[in-house]
Amino acid sequence: MQKIVNLVLLSALCCSCTFASDGLVAWWNFDAESGPAAVDSVSGAEDKIIGYYKYVPGVKGKSLKTDGYTTSVNRDAGRAPELVDGFTFEAWIAPQAYSWNHAAVISEGAEPGAKKSAGASEVTEEQLEAGLFGAKFSDGHLREADGLDTLKHVNQDWSGGSKDWSARWRGYIKAPHTGEVTFHAEADNGLKLEIDNQMVIDGWGPGKSRSGKISMVKGKLYPIILAYSQDGGKSILRLYWSWARKEKALIKASSLGHTTKDKRTARKDSGFKEEEANMEQRLLFGIDAEGRLVLQALVNWKLQKCVSDAKLDFLKWSHIAGTFDKASGLKVYINGRQAGSLAVTGQVTPAKGKGMLIGKNHKNMSPVNSERGPSRKLKSTMVFDGLIDEVKIYNRALSAAEVKKAYAAVKPAEPKPLAWRQMPSGPKDLPNRFAASYCRLRYSEEWEQKWRVGEHSDILVRFDKSPVRLLFWRGTAYGAVWVAENGKWMGDQSLERTGNSTGWGCAEHMSDKQNRHSYVRIIENHDARKVVHWRYAISDIVYNIYGTDIDGWGEWADEYYYIYPDAVSTRQQILWSNDYHHEWQETIVLHQPGTRPEDNIEINALTWANMDGESVTFSWENRPGGRKKKPADPTIQITNLKSENRPFIIYEPDNGLKIFGCCVEKDRSHFAWWNHWPVAQLPNDGRRASAHDRPAHSSLSQGIEDSPSIKHEPGKGKHTAVTLTGMTAESSHGLVPLARSWNRPAELKLSGEVYESGGYDKYQRAYVLVCLDAGNPSRLQFEIEASEKSPLVNLAFVVENWGEGEAKLKINGETVKRGDNFRLGHNHRIDGSDLIVWVQTESTKPVKISLSPAGG
């Protein structure tokens, strides 16, 4: 046994000697699968894995699968390799998607401005802005961040305002005296005062200390942190000082100030991701938002950057290496070949106590290609998305020949270990029935693990007369999506407010990445129809609801979808607002990862038609929509997806329909192309796609905005619009009868006196009748005066107060058996039950309907 132990120790020592002679100082191969720790084969140290991860087959043995959101291997600063004169980073990676900015395979941070770091005594009055700067909280315990605040003076009385709140302000105070200075406070309900890292007053809560002393030097600026708590009643904060032969006096506002660094720290306190203080990069080796290999190093206090001229392949294993030599500079290699270089001389700036990360960037960054200021202002964590294996660090620059040899030494067992993620539309094979079901439509495992939801979080509607589906899914923030027989997706815009008063970008469902203000529910579910209700707030990218400054409620919307067996649904939009100036409708095609807009949309993308049958098809070949004129008052739109069944919208007249003409970059696509929605979780209200690695979307047209088709109830703050949506294999000409039947419904003539007609309800796409003897229906007879101008296309009618009984149907005197062409169901209200009937029939001549209780 002792011989075996000695042999093992000798083997380890020899291995260590080999590493040392090679210059190899760290090596993570992930083969040990040590749970939440990655083993460094050189030192034997275990480095903690943060976030969601998996061990999966690698180029040899195992690799680490990262999630693109949270994953990193963390090495403490004390154990990070000292890399100054030269180094080499080496790894195998398989990107699932490019990051939204620089995503590190290896990164190491340095303090901002480390070379010029200054203590308190080096801050000058010229660097100060007036007052103290801090974060406010909506509770009394410095927990619930609620924005930023400047404390301009320390003679405050906030009584009569918020009852429960707190704040922590930072900055500098100018000493009034050399020697001991006593500070006194009036604070209801609590206060802490810290000066030069010393607690001067520890008075958090009623009855606690309200004074303290500290030695100071006159004229010197000292860092100060002032925390305050309010828990109901009076809200007073007054701060005084006194010293030898000087009576107590209020501290003057001119004695207080703050720096930019104080602002950064306060913003971090406030909890906004976009305003966290960022570390500078000392070292970064990874890929950028375009998929190019990047090596950055802080050389002689200046950040130097070497970028490859080639991009990394998606889904496939690639060998990458980056080297630095103090005499020749930076070089990057892809699959054994040099792909870029930057000549620079000098040493890598020493680290200041910052650790090393694998898979994650030290520095928070805003997404590249963001269109608007708020999205560029927001900074998020950048994490590699894909597989990482065989990560090695050398304390010298390997030669080109050594890099080539390292690449050739490994042959991945599976060159393409990943596949494109797919937005889910439910199982491929489902029972052939008209059904609306709660379910959980699962995207990638990495995306799903972030969601705090159960198995009934989404809604799938399917049809027995059509292979298409209608989804209400978390990944689109519940915006309805039609899915064609071959998986092509078609969505639409929510009510959108631009020029957002909150300052955080467009307020719309796309901005509500976590569905904090959005939900769906099925409110009718029977054989005749399904009714789905979608409710959402007009929310921006930091989850502020537009308009809360007016009445505290802000703007909300309700949308109702009345869905029938012929794969046609109404979409009733209700905006609750004092101002209806919103975008109401925007035709949006969604793209699966691995596809470009051209893979999903015909270049002749849109067809518009009117109810006279006149039509025009618009091309995106040279400019969005081309130069064709639209037909007079178009009410029919077909989006020409590359599918048999294509999505359509039927509008009311005077709808303001127009081509979405902006944002096309011809070097990328003929179509506008963004990937900040769907699925994406980073706060962003407009990011142009540069690759086909993520779910994305393209906008083609807009309608309804500021048009006469909006119905207003100003006294209620209620505004309503409606469209008819679905998927069809028909041409635009084939949709003319449907458009006429809905926009110009035939008159209903009722016989007898036991029922009352409520007319045609466009929101339901149904005629409404009322049984006057509630719950005791007798025979119902009426005639639909169908004609060429006002045809009948698939009759739906609602008989209010019918009760819970079944019914028998005759059309023109002929009995129609209940089945595919005659369906009924009940809507059970709190005070009664309505009967809903759907009949598959088309006619341009009058049709007589007779409906009788089933037992009659």
C-alpha positions in Angstrom: 0.0 0.0 0.0 2.8 2.4 0.9 4.4 1.7 -2.5 1.2 2.6 -4.3 0.9 5.9 -2.3 4.5 6.8 -3.1 3.9 6.1 -6.8 0.8 8.3 -6.8 2.7 11.1 -5.1 5.7 10.7 -7.5 3.3 10.8 -10.4 1.7 14.0 -9.1 5.1 15.6 -8.5 6.3 14.7 -12.0 3.0 16.0 -13.5 3.5 19.2 -11.5 7.1 19.5 -12.8 5.9 19.1 -16.4 3.3 21.8 -15.9 6.0 24.1 -14.4 8.4 23.5 -17.2 5.6 24.2 -19.8 4.5 27.3 -18.0 1.0 25.9 -17.5 -0.3 27.5 -14.3 -4.0 26.5 -14.4 -6.1 23.9 -16.2 -9.8 23.3 -15.9 -11.0 20.2 -17.9 -14.3 19.7 -16.0 -13.9 15.9 -16.1 -14.1 15.5 -12.3 -17.8 16.7 -12.3 -17.3 18.0 -8.7 -20.7 19.5 -8.3 -20.6 23.3 -7.8 -16.8 23.4 -8.1 -14.4 23.2 -11.0 -11.1 21.5 -10.3 -7.8 23.1 -11.4 -5.7 20.1 -12.5 -2.5 22.0 -11.9 -3.0 23.1 -8.3 -5.8 20.7 -7.3 -7.8 23.7 -6.1 -11.6 23.8 -6.4 -13.1 27.0 -7.8 -16.8 27.7 -7.1 -19.3 27.6 -9.9 -22.0 30.3 -9.7 -25.4 30.2 -11.3 -27.0 27.5 -13.5 -24.7 24.9 -15.2 -24.5 21.4 -16.4 -21.7 18.9 -17.1 -22.1 17.5 -20.6 -19.8 15.6 -23.1 -16.9 17.7 -24.1 -14.1 17.6 -26.7 -12.8 14.8 -24.4 -14.4 13.8 -21.1 -16.8 16.4 -19.9 -17.4 20.1 -20.6 -19.2 22.9 -18.8 -22.5 24.0 -20.3 -23.3 27.7 -19.4 -26.7 29.3 -19.5 -25.9 32.7 -21.0 -27.4 34.5 -17.9 -25.7 33.5 -14.7 -22.9 30.9 -15.1 -19.3 31.6 -14.0 -16.4 29.8 -12.5 -15.0 32.1 -9.8 -11.3 32.0 -8.7 -10.5 34.2 -5.7 -8.0 37.0 -6.2 -5.4 35.4 -3.9 -5.2 32.3 -6.2 -5.4 34.0 -9.6 -2.2 33.4 -11.7 0.2 36.4 -11.8 0.4 37.3 -15.4 2.6 40.3 -16.2 5.3 39.7 -18.8 3.5 37.1 -20.9 0.6 34.6 -20.9 -1.5 32.3 -23.0 -5.2 31.6 -22.7 -6.4 28.4 -24.4 -9.8 26.7 -24.5 -12.3 24.8 -26.6 -15.7 26.4 -27.0 -19.0 25.8 -28.8 -21.1 29.0 -28.9 -24.9 28.5 -28.7 -25.4 32.2 -29.3 -23.2 35.3 -29.4 -23.4 37.5 -26.3 -25.0 40.9 -26.5 -21.6 42.4 -25.9 -18.1 41.0 -24.9 -18.6 37.6 -23.3 -15.6 36.2 -21.5 -14.2 32.7 -21.6 -11.6 34.1 -19.1 -11.7 37.5 -17.5 -10.0 39.4 -14.7 -11.0 42.8 -13.3 -9.1 45.8 -12.0 -10.3 48.7 -10.0 -11.5 51.7 -12.0 -8.6 54.1 -12.5 -6.3 51.9 -10.4 -3.2 53.9 -11.4 -4.8 57.2 -10.2 -6.7 55.9 -7.3 -7.1 58.6 -4.6 -7.8 58.6 -1.0 -10.2 61.0 0.7 -7.5 63.6 1.1 -6.9 63.7 -2.7 -10.5 64.7 -3.5 -10.6 68.4 -4.2 -13.5 70.8 -3.8 -13.5 71.4 -7.6 -14.5 67.7 -8.0 -17.6 68.1 -5.8 -21.2 68.6 -6.7 -23.5 70.2 -4.1 -25.1 68.1 -1.4 -25.0 64.4 -0.7 -26.1 61.8 -3.2 -27.9 58.6 -2.3 -30.5 55.9 -2.8 -34.0 56.0 -1.4 -35.9 52.9 -0.2 -39.6 52.4 0.1 -39.3 50.7 3.5 -37.7 51.8 6.8 -34.8 49.3 6.6 -32.8 50.2 3.5 -34.1 47.2 1.6 -36.7 48.1 -1.1 -34.8 50.4 -3.6 -37.0 53.2 -4.8 -34.8 55.6 -6.8 -32.1 58.2 -6.3 -32.0 61.4 -4.2 -29.8 64.4 -3.6 -29.8 65.7 0.0 -29.1 69.4 -0.6 -29.0 70.4 3.1 -29.4 68.8 6.5 -32.2 70.9 7.9 -35.1 68.8 6.6 -38.8 68.3 7.7 -40.6 65.7 5.5 -43.6 65.4 7.9 -46.8 64.7 6.1 -45.1 62.8 3.3 -44.4 59.0 3.0 -44.8 57.1 6.3 -42.3 54.3 5.7 -39.0 55.0 3.9 -35.3 55.2 4.3 -32.3 56.6 2.5 -28.5 56.3 2.4 -26.6 59.4 1.1 -22.9 59.6 0.4 -20.3 62.3 -0.3 -17.8 64.4 1.5 -17.8 66.9 4.4 -15.3 69.7 4.9 -13.9 69.8 8.4 -14.6 73.1 10.3 -11.9 72.7 13.0 -8.6 71.0 13.8 -9.3 68.7 16.8 -12.3 67.0 18.2 -15.7 67.8 16.5 -19.0 66.8 18.0 -21.9 66.0 15.8 -25.5 66.2 17.0 -28.7 65.0 15.3 -32.4 65.4 15.4 -33.8 62.4 13.6 -37.3 60.9 13.7 -37.1 57.9 13.5 -33.5 56.9 13.1 -30.1 57.9 11.8 -26.5 56.6 11.3 -23.6 58.9 10.6 -20.3 57.5 9.4 -17.3 59.8 8.7 -13.9 58.6 7.4 -15.0 54.9 7.9 -15.8 55.6 11.6 -19.3 55.3 13.1 -19.8 58.7 14.7 -23.6 58.4 15.5 -25.2 54.9 15.8 -28.8 56.0 16.2 -30.9 53.7 14.2 -34.3 53.8 15.8 -36.2 55.9 18.4 -34.4 56.5 21.6 -31.0 55.7 20.2 -27.9 57.8 20.2 -28.1 61.2 18.6 -24.5 62.5 19.0 -20.9 61.4 18.6 -17.3 62.8 18.2 -14.4 62.5 15.8 -11.0 64.1 15.4 -10.6 66.2 12.2 -8.2 68.5 10.4 -9.7 71.9 9.4 -10.3 72.2 5.6 -9.8 68.5 4.9 -12.5 66.6 3.0 -13.7 63.5 4.7 -16.0 60.8 3.2 -19.4 60.7 4.8 -22.3 58.2 4.8 -25.6 59.4 6.2 -28.4 56.9 6.6 -31.9 57.9 7.7 -35.1 55.9 8.6 -38.7 57.0 8.8 -41.4 54.8 10.3 -44.5 57.0 10.6 -45.3 60.3 12.4 -43.0 63.2 12.1 -40.1 63.0 9.7 -37.3 65.3 10.7 -33.6 65.3 10.0 -31.3 68.0 11.3 -27.6 67.7 11.7 -25.4 70.0 13.8 -21.8 70.3 14.9 -19.8 72.0 17.6 -16.2 72.1 18.9 -14.0 73.9 21.4 -15.5 77.4 22.3 -18.0 77.0 19.4 -21.7 76.5 20.1 -23.8 73.9 18.3 -24.8 75.1 14.8 -26.5 73.6 11.8 -24.0 72.2 9.3 -24.0 74.5 6.2 -25.0 73.1 2.8 -21.7 74.5 1.5 -19.8 72.0 3.7 -21.3 69.0 1.9 -20.6 67.6 -1.6 -20.4 64.4 -3.6 -18.3 63.0 -6.5 -19.1 60.9 -9.5 -17.9 57.9 -7.7 -20.4 58.5 -4.9 -23.1 58.6 -7.6 -22.0 55.2 -9.0 -22.1 53.7 -5.5 -25.5 55.2 -4.8 -26.8 53.9 -8.1 -25.6 50.4 -7.2 -27.4 50.8 -3.9 -30.6 51.7 -5.8 -30.7 48.3 -7.4 -30.8 49.3 -11.0 -28.7 46.9 -13.0 -28.0 49.5 -15.6 -26.3 51.8 -13.1 -24.1 49.4 -11.2 -20.5 50.6 -10.7 -18.4 48.7 -13.2 -14.9 47.3 -12.8 -12.4 47.9 -15.6 -11.1 44.9 -17.4 -7.6 43.9 -16.7 -7.8 40.8 -18.9 -10.5 39.5 -21.1 -10.4 36.5 -23.5 -13.7 35.7 -25.2 -16.0 36.6 -28.1 -17.8 39.9 -29.0 -21.4 40.5 -30.1 -20.4 39.7 -33.7 -18.8 36.4 -32.8 -15.2 37.5 -33.2 -12.5 36.3 -30.9 -11.2 39.1 -28.6 -8.2 39.4 -26.3 -7.9 42.5 -24.1 -5.2 43.3 -21.7 -4.5 46.4 -19.6 -0.9 47.1 -20.7 1.0 49.9 -19.0 -2.4 51.2 -17.7 -3.9 51.3 -21.2 -6.5 48.8 -22.4 -5.3 47.1 -25.5 -7.6 45.0 -27.7 -6.9 42.4 -30.4 -9.8 41.1 -32.4 -10.0 38.3 -34.9 -10.8 38.9 -38.6 -13.0 35.7 -38.5 -16.1 34.7 -36.6 -16.6 31.6 -34.4 -19.1 29.1 -35.8 -22.3 28.5 -33.9 -23.0 25.1 -32.3 -19.6 23.7 -33.3 -16.4 23.1 -31.2 -13.6 25.6 -32.0 -10.2 25.7 -30.4 -9.3 29.3 -29.4 -6.1 30.7 -28.0 -4.8 34.2 -27.1 -1.2 35.1 -26.3 0.6 38.2 -24.9 4.3 38.8 -25.0 5.7 42.0 -23.5 8.0 42.5 -26.5 5.6 41.6 -29.3 2.0 42.2 -28.1 -1.3 40.3 -28.5 -2.3 37.5 -30.9 -5.4 35.4 -31.2 -5.8 32.0 -32.9 -8.8 30.0 -34.1 -8.4 26.3 -34.8 -4.6 26.5 -34.8 -4.3 29.4 -37.2 -3.5 33.0 -36.3 -6.6 35.2 -36.7 -5.5 38.5 -35.5 -2.6 40.4 -33.8 -1.9 43.8 -32.2 1.7 45.0 -31.7 2.2 46.6 -28.3 5.1 46.5 -25.8 5.0 46.6 -22.0 3.7 44.8 -19.0 0.2 43.8 -18.0 -0.9 46.2 -15.2 -0.9 44.4 -11.9 -4.3 43.4 -10.5 -5.7 45.2 -7.5 -7.4 42.4 -5.6 -9.8 41.3 -8.2 -10.4 37.6 -9.0 -10.6 35.6 -12.2 -13.8 34.4 -13.9 -14.5 31.7 -16.4 -17.5 32.2 -18.6 -18.4 35.7 -17.4 -17.3 39.3 -18.0 -16.2 41.2 -14.9 -17.6 44.4 -16.4 -21.3 45.0 -16.9 -22.0 46.3 -20.4 -24.9 47.6 -22.4 -26.0 45.5 -25.5 -24.3 46.3 -28.8 -26.7 47.5 -31.5 -29.1 49.0 -29.0 -31.2 51.7 -30.8 -32.2 54.0 -28.0 -30.6 55.8 -25.1 -32.3 54.0 -22.2 -31.2 50.6 -23.5 -27.7 51.8 -24.1 -27.7 53.3 -20.6 -28.7 49.9 -19.0 -25.7 47.7 -18.3 -26.1 44.0 -17.7 -23.9 40.9 -17.0 -22.4 39.4 -20.1 -22.1 35.6 -19.8 -20.9 33.1 -22.4 -23.7 31.0 -23.8 -22.6 27.5 -24.9 -20.0 24.9 -24.0 -16.6 25.5 -22.5 -13.9 22.8 -22.1 -10.1 22.4 -21.6 -9.4 25.9 -20.3 -5.7 26.4 -19.8 -3.6 29.4 -18.7 0.2 29.6 -19.3 2.5 32.3 -17.7 4.2 32.7 -21.1 3.2 33.3 -24.7 3.0 30.0 -26.6 4.5 30.1 -30.1 2.3 29.7 -33.2 3.7 26.2 -33.6 2.8 25.3 -30.1 -0.8 26.6 -30.5 -1.2 24.6 -33.7 0.1 21.5 -32.0 -2.3 22.0 -29.1 -5.2 22.2 -31.5 -4.2 19.1 -33.4 -3.8 17.1 -30.3 -7.6 17.0 -29.6 -10.2 15.6 -32.0 -13.7 16.3 -30.6 -15.8 13.1 -30.6 -18.9 15.2 -31.7 -17.8 18.2 -33.8 -21.3 19.8 -33.6 -22.5 19.1 -30.0 -25.3 21.7 -30.0 -28.5 22.3 -31.9 -30.6 25.4 -32.4 -33.1 26.2 -29.7 -36.7 26.2 -30.7 -39.5 28.4 -29.5 -42.2 25.9 -28.4 -45.6 25.4 -30.0 -46.5 22.2 -28.1 -46.1 18.5 -29.0 -46.1 17.8 -32.8 -48.7 15.2 -32.6 -51.8 16.1 -30.6 -55.4 14.7 -30.7 -57.4 16.2 -33.5 -59.7 18.5 -31.6 -60.7 22.1 -31.0 -59.2 22.8 -27.6 -57.7 25.4 -25.4 -55.4 24.1 -22.7 -53.3 25.5 -20.0 -49.8 24.1 -20.2 -46.1 25.0 -19.9 -44.6 25.6 -23.3 -40.9 25.0 -22.6 -38.1 26.8 -24.4 -34.4 25.9 -23.5 -33.6 24.3 -20.2 -31.3 27.3 -19.4 -34.1 29.8 -20.0 -36.8 27.8 -18.2 -34.8 27.5 -15.0 -35.1 31.2 -14.4 -38.9 31.3 -14.5 -40.8 31.1 -11.2 -43.9 29.4 -12.7 -45.7 26.1 -12.6 -47.1 23.8 -15.2 -50.1 26.0 -16.2 -48.3 29.2 -17.2 -49.2 29.3 -20.9 -52.2 28.6 -23.2 -52.3 26.6 -26.4 -55.3 26.7 -28.7 -55.5 24.1 -31.4 -58.2 23.3 -34.1 -59.7 20.2 -35.6 -60.4 21.9 -39.0 -56.9 23.4 -39.4 -53.3 22.4 -38.6 -52.5 25.9 -37.2 -52.2 26.9 -33.5 -52.7 30.0 -31.4 -50.3 30.5 -28.5 -50.2 32.8 -25.4 -46.7 32.2 -24.2 -44.4 33.7 -21.6 -41.7 34.1 -24.2 -43.8 36.7 -26.0 -45.0 38.3 -22.8 -48.3 36.6 -23.6 -48.8 38.5 -26.9 -50.9 36.1 -29.1 -49.0 34.2 -31.7 -50.3 32.2 -34.7 -48.2 29.2 -35.7 -48.5 27.8 -39.2 -48.5 24.1 -40.1 -44.7 24.2 -40.8 -43.8 26.1 -37.6 -43.7 29.7 -39.0 -44.7 32.2 -36.3 -46.8 35.4 -36.6 -47.3 37.8 -33.7 -48.5 41.4 -33.1 -47.8 44.4 -31.0 -49.5 45.3 -27.8 -50.6 48.8 -27.0 -47.4 50.8 -27.0 -46.5 54.2 -25.6 -43.4 55.9 -27.0 -41.8 59.0 -25.6 -42.1 57.4 -22.2 -42.3 59.9 -19.3 -40.4 57.4 -17.0 -37.3 57.8 -19.2 -36.8 54.1 -19.6 -37.7 53.4 -23.2 -40.8 52.2 -24.9 -43.7 51.1 -22.7 -45.2 48.0 -24.2 -45.5 44.2 -23.6 -42.1 43.6 -25.2 -40.5 45.6 -22.3 -42.0 43.4 -19.6 -39.4 40.6 -19.9 -40.5 38.8 -16.7 -44.2 39.2 -17.3 -44.5 41.1 -14.0 -47.6 43.0 -15.3 -48.9 40.5 -17.8 -51.1 37.4 -17.5 -53.6 35.4 -19.5 -56.6 33.3 -18.6 -59.3 31.2 -20.4 -62.7 32.6 -19.6 -64.8 30.4 -22.0 -63.8 26.9 -23.1 -66.4 24.8 -24.9 -67.1 23.2 -28.3 -68.4 26.4 -30.0 -65.6 28.8 -29.1 -62.8 29.7 -26.8 -62.4 33.1 -25.1 -59.0 34.1 -23.8 -58.3 37.3 -21.8 -54.9 38.9 -21.8 -54.4 41.8 -19.3 -51.2 43.8 -19.2 -49.7 47.1 -18.1 -48.1 49.6 -20.4 -44.7 48.9 -18.9 -41.1 50.1 -19.6 -37.9 48.1 -19.5 -37.4 48.6 -15.7 -41.0 47.6 -15.1 -42.4 51.1 -14.5 -46.0 51.5 -15.6 -46.7 54.5 -17.8 -48.8 57.2 -16.3 -48.6 56.4 -12.6 -47.6 60.0 -11.9 -51.2 61.0 -12.8 -53.4 58.8 -10.6 -51.2 56.0 -9.2 -52.7 53.4 -11.5 -51.0 54.0 -14.7 -52.1 52.6 -18.1 -53.5 49.1 -18.5 -54.9 47.1 -21.3 -57.4 44.3 -21.6 -57.5 42.1 -24.8 -60.2 39.6 -25.5 -59.8 36.9 -28.1 -63.1 35.2 -29.3 -61.7 32.1 -31.1 -63.9 29.9 -33.3 -63.4 26.4 -34.8 -62.6 27.9 -38.3 -59.2 29.2 -36.9 -60.6 32.8 -36.9 -60.5 35.0 -33.8 -61.6 38.5 -32.9 -59.1 40.7 -31.1 -60.7 43.3 -28.9 -58.3 45.8 -27.4 -59.3 48.0 -24.5 -56.9 50.7 -23.4 -57.5 52.2 -20.0 -55.9 55.7 -20.2 -56.6 59.4 -20.3 -54.8 59.6 -23.6 -55.4 57.2 -26.6 -52.4 58.3 -28.6 -50.7 54.9 -28.7 -49.5 52.4 -31.2 -52.3 49.9 -31.3 -51.3 47.3 -33.9 -48.0 46.2 -35.6 -47.7 43.2 -37.8 -44.7 41.2 -36.5 -43.2 38.0 -37.9 -41.2 36.0 -35.3 -38.0 34.1 -36.3 -36.7 30.9 -34.8 -33.0 30.7 -33.9 -31.1 29.5 -36.9 -33.4 31.4 -39.3 -33.2 34.8 -40.9 -36.2 36.9 -42.0 -35.8 35.7 -45.6 -36.2 32.1 -44.4 -39.7 32.9 -43.1 -41.1 35.7 -45.2 -41.6 35.9 -48.9 -39.9 39.0 -50.4 -43.3 40.0 -51.6 -44.3 40.2 -48.0 -47.7 41.8 -47.6 -51.0 41.7 -49.6 -53.6 44.4 -48.9 -57.2 44.2 -50.2 -60.4 46.0 -49.8 -64.0 44.6 -49.7 -64.4 45.2 -53.4 -61.7 42.6 -54.1 -59.0 45.1 -55.2 -55.6 44.0 -54.0 -51.9 45.0 -54.0 -48.9 43.0 -52.9 -45.9 44.9 -51.6 -42.3 43.9 -52.1 -39.3 44.4 -49.7 -36.8 43.8 -52.5 -35.5 47.3 -52.7 -37.3 49.3 -50.1 -40.0 48.3 -47.5 -43.3 48.1 -49.3 -41.9 49.3 -52.6 -43.6 52.2 -54.4 -47.0 50.8 -55.0 -50.1 52.6 -53.8 -52.4 50.8 -51.5 -56.0 50.0 -52.7 -58.8 52.3 -51.5 -59.6 51.8 -47.9 -57.9 48.3 -47.4 -59.4 46.2 -44.7 -57.8 42.8 -45.5 -54.1 42.0 -44.9 -52.3 38.8 -45.6 -48.7 38.3 -44.4 -47.0 36.1 -47.0 -45.1 33.7 -44.8 -43.3 30.7 -46.4 -46.1 28.4 -45.3 -49.3 27.0 -46.8 -51.4 28.7 -44.1 -50.7 32.4 -43.9 -51.8 34.9 -41.2 -54.4 37.5 -42.0 -55.9 40.5 -40.3 -59.2 42.0 -41.2 -59.6 45.6 -40.0 -62.5 48.0 -39.7 -62.6 50.7 -42.4 -60.7 53.9 -41.8 -57.9 52.0 -40.0 -54.9 54.1 -40.9 -53.0 51.1 -42.3 -49.4 51.9 -43.3 -46.2 50.1 -44.2 -43.6 49.8 -41.5 -40.8 51.5 -43.4 -37.9 52.0 -41.1 -34.9 50.3 -39.6 -33.8 48.1 -42.6 -30.1 47.5 -42.9 -29.6 45.9 -46.3 -26.2 44.3 -45.4 -28.1 42.3 -42.8 -31.6 41.7 -44.3 -34.2 43.1 -46.6 -36.4 43.3 -43.5 -36.2 45.2 -40.2 -34.7 42.6 -37.8 -34.5 42.8 -34.0 -33.8 40.3 -31.2 -34.7 42.2 -28.0 -38.0 40.3 -28.2 -39.2 37.6 -27.9 -37.5 35.4 -25.2 -34.7 37.9 -24.4 -34.3 38.7 -20.7 -31.9 41.6 -20.8 -33.7 45.0 -20.4 -33.8 46.4 -23.9 -36.4 48.1 -26.0 -34.7 47.9 -29.4 -31.7 45.8 -30.5 -30.9 45.2 -34.1 -29.9 41.6 -34.8 -26.6 40.9 -36.4 -26.8 37.1 -36.4 -29.5 34.4 -36.5 -28.6 32.9 -33.2 -31.6 34.1 -31.1 -35.3 34.4 -31.4 -36.0 37.6 -33.3 -38.7 39.5 -35.1 -39.5 41.7 -38.1 -42.2 44.4 -38.4 -44.1 44.9 -41.6 -47.1 47.2 -41.1 -49.0 49.3 -38.6 -52.6 50.2 -38.2 -55.4 51.8 -36.1 -53.2 54.4 -34.4 -55.2 57.7 -34.1 -57.7 56.3 -36.6 -61.5 56.7 -36.6 -61.8 53.0 -36.0 -61.0 53.5 -32.3 -64.1 53.9 -30.1 -63.7 56.4 -27.2 -65.4 56.6 -23.8 -63.5 59.6 -22.4 -65.4 59.9 -19.2 -64.3 56.3 -18.3 -60.8 56.7 -19.8 -61.7 53.7 -22.0 -60.7 53.3 -25.7 -61.5 50.2 -27.8 -60.5 48.8 -31.1 -61.1 45.4 -32.7 -59.7 43.3 -35.6 -60.3 39.9 -36.9 -57.3 37.6 -37.1 -56.4 34.1 -38.1 -54.6 31.8 -40.6 -55.8 30.7 -43.9 -54.8 29.0 -47.2 -57.2 31.4 -49.0 -56.1 34.3 -51.2 -57.0 37.8 -50.4 -59.9 37.5 -52.8 -61.0 34.4 -50.8 -61.2 36.5 -47.6 -63.5 39.1 -49.1 -66.7 37.3 -48.0 -65.4 37.0 -44.4 -64.4 40.6 -44.3 -67.8 41.7 -45.6 -69.7 39.4 -43.2 -67.9 41.0 -40.2 -67.7 44.6 -41.3 -71.1 44.6 -43.0 -73.0 42.0 -41.1 -76.4 40.9 -42.6 -79.4 42.0 -40.8 -81.1 39.6 -38.4 -84.9 39.5 -38.4 -86.3 37.9 -35.3 -89.7 36.2 -35.2 -92.0 36.0 -32.2 -91.9 38.0 -28.9 -90.2 35.6 -26.4 -86.7 36.7 -27.6 -85.1 40.1 -28.1 -82.3 40.9 -30.5 -79.1 42.6 -29.4 -77.9 43.0 -32.9 -74.4 41.9 -34.2 -71.5 42.2 -31.8 -68.3 42.6 -33.8 -66.2 42.0 -30.7 -67.6 38.5 -30.4 -68.2 38.0 -34.2 -71.7 36.9 -33.2 -75.3 37.9 -33.2 -76.7 38.4 -29.7 -80.2 37.4 -28.7 -81.9 37.5 -25.2 -84.3 35.0 -23.9 -86.9 37.1 -22.0 -88.1 34.1 -19.9 -84.6 33.5 -18.4 -83.8 29.8 -18.0 -87.0 28.6 -19.8 -86.2 28.8 -23.5 -88.8 28.1 -26.2 -88.3 27.8 -29.9 -86.1 30.6 -31.3 -86.6 31.6 -35.0 -84.9 34.3 -37.0 -83.7 35.0 -40.5 -80.3 36.3 -41.6 -80.7 38.5 -44.6 -77.5 37.4 -46.3 -76.5 38.9 -49.7 -73.4 39.5 -51.9 -72.8 42.7 -50.1 -73.4 41.2 -46.6 -72.7 37.5 -46.9 -73.0 34.9 -44.1 -69.7 33.2 -43.3 -69.8 30.7 -40.4 -72.7 31.8 -38.2 -72.1 32.4 -34.5 -74.8 33.6 -32.1 -75.2 34.0 -28.4 -78.5 33.4 -26.7 -78.4 35.1 -23.3 -80.4 33.6 -20.4 -81.0 30.4 -22.4 -80.1 28.3 -19.4 -78.1 25.1 -19.2 -80.1 23.0 -21.6 -79.0 21.6 -25.0 -80.6 22.7 -28.3 -81.7 21.4 -31.7 -80.9 23.3 -34.9 -82.7 23.6 -38.3 -81.4 25.6 -41.2 -84.0 26.4 -43.9 -86.2 23.7 -42.5 -83.5 21.0 -42.6 -82.3 19.4 -39.3 -78.5 19.8 -38.7 -77.0 17.2 -36.5 -74.6 18.3 -33.8 -71.0 17.7 -34.8 -68.3 19.4 -36.8 -70.7 21.8 -38.5 -73.0 22.5 -35.6 -71.4 23.2 -32.2 -72.7 24.6 -29.1 -71.6 25.4 -25.6 -72.5 27.4 -22.5 -71.1 30.4 -20.7 -72.1 30.2 -17.1 -72.4 33.6 -15.6 -72.9 34.4 -11.9 -76.6 35.1 -12.5 -77.4 32.7 -15.4 -76.2 30.7 -18.4 -75.9 31.7 -22.1 -76.0 29.4 -25.0 -73.3 29.9 -27.7 -73.9 28.3 -31.1 -71.5 28.1 -34.1 -72.5 26.8 -37.5 -70.3 26.2 -40.4 -72.2 27.7 -43.4 -71.8 30.2 -46.1 -74.5 32.0 -48.0 -75.2 35.1 -50.1 -79.0 34.4 -49.8 -81.3 34.7 -46.7 -81.0 31.9 -44.3 -83.7 30.8 -41.8 -82.6 29.5 -38.4 -84.7 27.6 -35.9 -83.3 26.6 -32.5 -85.3 24.6 -30.1 -84.6 23.1 -26.6 -83.3 19.6 -27.0 -86.2 18.1 -25.1 -88.9 20.1 -27.0 
